[in-house]
Amino acid sequence: MLTSRAAEFSKLSNVERALGDGERRVSIRPLGGAAGCLMMILFSVLASILLTVLLNLITR
């Protein structure tokens, strides 16, 4: 029984290794590289602050 579990684990490890190799072939990069990614984060934060202030002004 212990031997069959070890064999199953070995097969699962091989499948996981094969999937891992497949994932390395595909890379997802943000549009505009690192600078574009940082600009989108900055835009998101600033838009959130602006919309919060506008909502507070409207509800007063």
Secondary structure, DSSP 8 states (H G I E B T S, - for coil): -HHHHHHHHHHHHHHHHHHHHHHHT-----TTHHHHHHHHHHHHHHHHHHHHHHHHHHH-
